[in-house]
Amino acid sequence: MSKSSKKLSELSVDELATRRRELKEESLMLRVQKEAGQLENPSRIRQARREVARIETLLTAKRGHHQ
């Protein structure tokens, strides 16, 4: 488990949901910047998308929704 994953796993469900919302907003802004040709760090889009996925995985586990 990476350092960021450990930090994320220590957050509450509400904190994780808030962080996910912030990352989704950041992802939107990054995509807009990319289309406008103003994106300075293209790899940040991928990083944000992967962090959202990590958070969603943790939220599913913490909420106990197993299929």
Residue, then its C-alpha position, 0 to 999 in steps of 0.5 A: m500500500s502506498k503512502s497516499s493509500k494509507k493516508l486515504s484509508e485513515l479518512s472517514v466516509d464523509e472525508l473521502a466523499t469530499r475528497r472525491r468531489e474535489l478531485k472530480e472538480e479538479s479533473l474537470m478543470l484539467r480537461v478544460q485546460k487541456e482543450a484550451g492548450q493551457l495544461e502545464n502538467p498532463s500527467r495530473i489528469r491521470q493521477a487525479r483519475r487514479e486517486v478517484a478510483r482509489i477513493e471509490t474502492l475505499l468508499t465501497a469497502k467502508r460502506g460494506h457494499h460487497q457483491 
